[in-house]
Amino acid sequence: MKKFFGILFCIFICWSSGAMAGQKQGQDEILAQVGPYKLTKKEFEAKLETAPPQIKMILAHQPQLKKALVERWVEISLLSLAARDAKLDQDPKIKAKIEEITKQILAQAYLEKTFAGVEKVSEKELRTYYETHKEKFRKPASIRARHILIEVPQNASPKEEKEALKKAKELRARLLKGEDFAKLAREYSADPGTKNRGGDLGFFTRGQMVKEFEEVAFKLKPGEISQPVRTAFGYHIIKVEEIREAKQQKYEEVKEKVRQELTQAREEAALQKVLRELQKKYPAHIYEDRI
């Protein structure tokens, strides 16, 4: 709960202190007032819409916590007024922080204005991009496997190496006779990440495992158990549970991903164009030798 209120505080500290009391509020209901500041219901609900999904979920199940948010707004407003009365806003260090925050807010607002003018990606452009980049949307083959690791210490002696291999071969023989792979993995595997899951590695594609392990694993058929495989970690006994063949994703499956990718590319191009124009208006220089 402390973490929750910490997040809430961060959200509210970034809010303005509400409208000044002298401003017209129309018919909007006022939820709280502190000196010259007012928090309206419309403003409050608008701010909640910008909260992270996990916060929204918590508030949906515990609506009474909304009162805590309003209380935080009151506390922040009180502290803010007290700081002004104490002329802390005139302190050079505080002024520098306020300037930095203001700069970030203005930069974000200008970005939003810039991106609002970016042309939307059309259906035709989405389809064309998909058709000319189909390989990009092809899911590679993957397998789900289990393994039992018999660890071999670094700089192991020939005797330790021989004993580890012997143990791996003994376990494989027991597996071939029908003993449960998951049970033996929980009992003998030295891999802490999969031991308690019965050696289950989940699904993985080529390039995710060490080369020696991968080369053997992708040659196995479902249900097949490998010979001991030596890697830098020790000896592995591998069993493939399931194989998923490579698959071409359909256009509808990746349409939104393509839209996001093209939109981001356009926004990045718009940003770079704006930055080039601004650098002509406001000369900028980085003194690399001083960094």
Secondary structure as a PSIPRED ss2 file (coil, helix, strand):
# PSIPRED VFORMAT (PSIPRED V4.0)

   1 M C   1.000  0.000  0.000
   2 K H   0.000  1.000  0.000
   3 K H   0.000  1.000  0.000
   4 F H   0.000  1.000  0.000
   5 F H   0.000  1.000  0.000
   6 G H   0.000  1.000  0.000
   7 I H   0.000  1.000  0.000
   8 L H   0.000  1.000  0.000
   9 F H   0.000  1.000  0.000
  10 C H   0.000  1.000  0.000
  11 I H   0.000  1.000  0.000
  12 F H   0.000  1.000  0.000
  13 I H   0.000  1.000  0.000
  14 C C   1.000  0.000  0.000
  15 W C   1.000  0.000  0.000
  16 S C   1.000  0.000  0.000
  17 S C   1.000  0.000  0.000
  18 G C   1.000  0.000  0.000
  19 A E   0.000  0.000  1.000
  20 M E   0.000  0.000  1.000
  21 A C   1.000  0.000  0.000
  22 G C   1.000  0.000  0.000
  23 Q C   1.000  0.000  0.000
  24 K C   1.000  0.000  0.000
  25 Q C   1.000  0.000  0.000
  26 G C   1.000  0.000  0.000
  27 Q C   1.000  0.000  0.000
  28 D C   1.000  0.000  0.000
  29 E C   1.000  0.000  0.000
  30 I E   0.000  0.000  1.000
  31 L E   0.000  0.000  1.000
  32 A E   0.000  0.000  1.000
  33 Q E   0.000  0.000  1.000
  34 V E   0.000  0.000  1.000
  35 G C   1.000  0.000  0.000
  36 P C   1.000  0.000  0.000
  37 Y E   0.000  0.000  1.000
  38 K E   0.000  0.000  1.000
  39 L E   0.000  0.000  1.000
  40 T E   0.000  0.000  1.000
  41 K H   0.000  1.000  0.000
  42 K H   0.000  1.000  0.000
  43 E H   0.000  1.000  0.000
  44 F H   0.000  1.000  0.000
  45 E H   0.000  1.000  0.000
  46 A H   0.000  1.000  0.000
  47 K H   0.000  1.000  0.000
  48 L H   0.000  1.000  0.000
  49 E C   1.000  0.000  0.000
  50 T C   1.000  0.000  0.000
  51 A C   1.000  0.000  0.000
  52 P C   1.000  0.000  0.000
  53 P H   0.000  1.000  0.000
  54 Q H   0.000  1.000  0.000
  55 I H   0.000  1.000  0.000
  56 K H   0.000  1.000  0.000
  57 M H   0.000  1.000  0.000
  58 I H   0.000  1.000  0.000
  59 L H   0.000  1.000  0.000
  60 A H   0.000  1.000  0.000
  61 H H   0.000  1.000  0.000
  62 Q C   1.000  0.000  0.000
  63 P C   1.000  0.000  0.000
  64 Q C   1.000  0.000  0.000
  65 L H   0.000  1.000  0.000
  66 K H   0.000  1.000  0.000
  67 K H   0.000  1.000  0.000
  68 A H   0.000  1.000  0.000
  69 L H   0.000  1.000  0.000
  70 V H   0.000  1.000  0.000
  71 E H   0.000  1.000  0.000
  72 R H   0.000  1.000  0.000
  73 W H   0.000  1.000  0.000
  74 V H   0.000  1.000  0.000
  75 E H   0.000  1.000  0.000
  76 I H   0.000  1.000  0.000
  77 S H   0.000  1.000  0.000
  78 L H   0.000  1.000  0.000
  79 L H   0.000  1.000  0.000
  80 S H   0.000  1.000  0.000
  81 L H   0.000  1.000  0.000
  82 A H   0.000  1.000  0.000
  83 A H   0.000  1.000  0.000
  84 R H   0.000  1.000  0.000
  85 D H   0.000  1.000  0.000
  86 A C   1.000  0.000  0.000
  87 K C   1.000  0.000  0.000
  88 L H   0.000  1.000  0.000
  89 D H   0.000  1.000  0.000
  90 Q H   0.000  1.000  0.000
  91 D C   1.000  0.000  0.000
  92 P H   0.000  1.000  0.000
  93 K H   0.000  1.000  0.000
  94 I H   0.000  1.000  0.000
  95 K H   0.000  1.000  0.000
  96 A H   0.000  1.000  0.000
  97 K H   0.000  1.000  0.000
  98 I H   0.000  1.000  0.000
  99 E H   0.000  1.000  0.000
 100 E H   0.000  1.000  0.000
 101 I H   0.000  1.000  0.000
 102 T H   0.000  1.000  0.000
 103 K H   0.000  1.000  0.000
 104 Q H   0.000  1.000  0.000
 105 I H   0.000  1.000  0.000
 106 L H   0.000  1.000  0.000
 107 A H   0.000  1.000  0.000
 108 Q H   0.000  1.000  0.000
 109 A H   0.000  1.000  0.000
 110 Y H   0.000  1.000  0.000
 111 L H   0.000  1.000  0.000
 112 E H   0.000  1.000  0.000
 113 K H   0.000  1.000  0.000
 114 T H   0.000  1.000  0.000
 115 F H   0.000  1.000  0.000
 116 A H   0.000  1.000  0.000
 117 G C   1.000  0.000  0.000
 118 V C   1.000  0.000  0.000
 119 E C   1.000  0.000  0.000
 120 K C   1.000  0.000  0.000
 121 V C   1.000  0.000  0.000
 122 S C   1.000  0.000  0.000
 123 E H   0.000  1.000  0.000
 124 K H   0.000  1.000  0.000
 125 E H   0.000  1.000  0.000
 126 L H   0.000  1.000  0.000
 127 R H   0.000  1.000  0.000
 128 T H   0.000  1.000  0.000
 129 Y H   0.000  1.000  0.000
 130 Y H   0.000  1.000  0.000
 131 E H   0.000  1.000  0.000
 132 T H   0.000  1.000  0.000
 133 H C   1.000  0.000  0.000
 134 K H   0.000  1.000  0.000
 135 E H   0.000  1.000  0.000
 136 K H   0.000  1.000  0.000
 137 F H   0.000  1.000  0.000
 138 R E   0.000  0.000  1.000
 139 K E   0.000  0.000  1.000
 140 P C   1.000  0.000  0.000
 141 A C   1.000  0.000  0.000
 142 S E   0.000  0.000  1.000
 143 I E   0.000  0.000  1.000
 144 R E   0.000  0.000  1.000
 145 A E   0.000  0.000  1.000
 146 R E   0.000  0.000  1.000
 147 H E   0.000  0.000  1.000
 148 I E   0.000  0.000  1.000
 149 L E   0.000  0.000  1.000
 150 I E   0.000  0.000  1.000
 151 E E   0.000  0.000  1.000
 152 V C   1.000  0.000  0.000
 153 P C   1.000  0.000  0.000
 154 Q C   1.000  0.000  0.000
 155 N C   1.000  0.000  0.000
 156 A C   1.000  0.000  0.000
 157 S C   1.000  0.000  0.000
 158 P H   0.000  1.000  0.000
 159 K H   0.000  1.000  0.000
 160 E H   0.000  1.000  0.000
 161 E H   0.000  1.000  0.000
 162 K H   0.000  1.000  0.000
 163 E H   0.000  1.000  0.000
 164 A H   0.000  1.000  0.000
 165 L H   0.000  1.000  0.000
 166 K H   0.000  1.000  0.000
 167 K H   0.000  1.000  0.000
 168 A H   0.000  1.000  0.000
 169 K H   0.000  1.000  0.000
 170 E H   0.000  1.000  0.000
 171 L H   0.000  1.000  0.000
 172 R H   0.000  1.000  0.000
 173 A H   0.000  1.000  0.000
 174 R H   0.000  1.000  0.000
 175 L H   0.000  1.000  0.000
 176 L H   0.000  1.000  0.000
 177 K C   1.000  0.000  0.000
 178 G C   1.000  0.000  0.000
 179 E C   1.000  0.000  0.000
 180 D C   1.000  0.000  0.000
 181 F H   0.000  1.000  0.000
 182 A H   0.000  1.000  0.000
 183 K H   0.000  1.000  0.000
 184 L H   0.000  1.000  0.000
 185 A H   0.000  1.000  0.000
 186 R H   0.000  1.000  0.000
 187 E H   0.000  1.000  0.000
 188 Y H   0.000  1.000  0.000
 189 S C   1.000  0.000  0.000
 190 A C   1.000  0.000  0.000
 191 D C   1.000  0.000  0.000
 192 P C   1.000  0.000  0.000
 193 G C   1.000  0.000  0.000
 194 T C   1.000  0.000  0.000
 195 K H   0.000  1.000  0.000
 196 N H   0.000  1.000  0.000
 197 R H   0.000  1.000  0.000
 198 G C   1.000  0.000  0.000
 199 G C   1.000  0.000  0.000
 200 D E   0.000  0.000  1.000
 201 L E   0.000  0.000  1.000
 202 G E   0.000  0.000  1.000
 203 F E   0.000  0.000  1.000
 204 F E   0.000  0.000  1.000
 205 T E   0.000  0.000  1.000
 206 R C   1.000  0.000  0.000
 207 G C   1.000  0.000  0.000
 208 Q C   1.000  0.000  0.000
 209 M C   1.000  0.000  0.000
 210 V C   1.000  0.000  0.000
 211 K H   0.000  1.000  0.000
 212 E H   0.000  1.000  0.000
 213 F H   0.000  1.000  0.000
 214 E H   0.000  1.000  0.000
 215 E H   0.000  1.000  0.000
 216 V H   0.000  1.000  0.000
 217 A H   0.000  1.000  0.000
 218 F C   1.000  0.000  0.000
 219 K C   1.000  0.000  0.000
 220 L C   1.000  0.000  0.000
 221 K C   1.000  0.000  0.000
 222 P C   1.000  0.000  0.000
 223 G C   1.000  0.000  0.000
 224 E C   1.000  0.000  0.000
 225 I E   0.000  0.000  1.000
 226 S C   1.000  0.000  0.000
 227 Q C   1.000  0.000  0.000
 228 P C   1.000  0.000  0.000
 229 V E   0.000  0.000  1.000
 230 R E   0.000  0.000  1.000
 231 T E   0.000  0.000  1.000
 232 A C   1.000  0.000  0.000
 233 F C   1.000  0.000  0.000
 234 G E   0.000  0.000  1.000
 235 Y E   0.000  0.000  1.000
 236 H E   0.000  0.000  1.000
 237 I E   0.000  0.000  1.000
 238 I E   0.000  0.000  1.000
 239 K E   0.000  0.000  1.000
 240 V E   0.000  0.000  1.000
 241 E E   0.000  0.000  1.000
 242 E E   0.000  0.000  1.000
 243 I E   0.000  0.000  1.000
 244 R E   0.000  0.000  1.000
 245 E C   1.000  0.000  0.000
 246 A C   1.000  0.000  0.000
 247 K E   0.000  0.000  1.000
 248 Q E   0.000  0.000  1.000
 249 Q C   1.000  0.000  0.000
 250 K C   1.000  0.000  0.000
 251 Y H   0.000  1.000  0.000
 252 E H   0.000  1.000  0.000
 253 E H   0.000  1.000  0.000
 254 V H   0.000  1.000  0.000
 255 K H   0.000  1.000  0.000
 256 E H   0.000  1.000  0.000
 257 K H   0.000  1.000  0.000
 258 V H   0.000  1.000  0.000
 259 R H   0.000  1.000  0.000
 260 Q H   0.000  1.000  0.000
 261 E H   0.000  1.000  0.000
 262 L H   0.000  1.000  0.000
 263 T H   0.000  1.000  0.000
 264 Q H   0.000  1.000  0.000
 265 A H   0.000  1.000  0.000
 266 R H   0.000  1.000  0.000
 267 E H   0.000  1.000  0.000
 268 E H   0.000  1.000  0.000
 269 A H   0.000  1.000  0.000
 270 A H   0.000  1.000  0.000
 271 L H   0.000  1.000  0.000
 272 Q H   0.000  1.000  0.000
 273 K H   0.000  1.000  0.000
 274 V H   0.000  1.000  0.000
 275 L H   0.000  1.000  0.000
 276 R H   0.000  1.000  0.000
 277 E H   0.000  1.000  0.000
 278 L H   0.000  1.000  0.000
 279 Q H   0.000  1.000  0.000
 280 K H   0.000  1.000  0.000
 281 K H   0.000  1.000  0.000
 282 Y C   1.000  0.000  0.000
 283 P C   1.000  0.000  0.000
 284 A C   1.000  0.000  0.000
 285 H C   1.000  0.000  0.000
 286 I C   1.000  0.000  0.000
 287 Y C   1.000  0.000  0.000
 288 E H   0.000  1.000  0.000
 289 D H   0.000  1.000  0.000
 290 R H   0.000  1.000  0.000
 291 I C   1.000  0.000  0.000
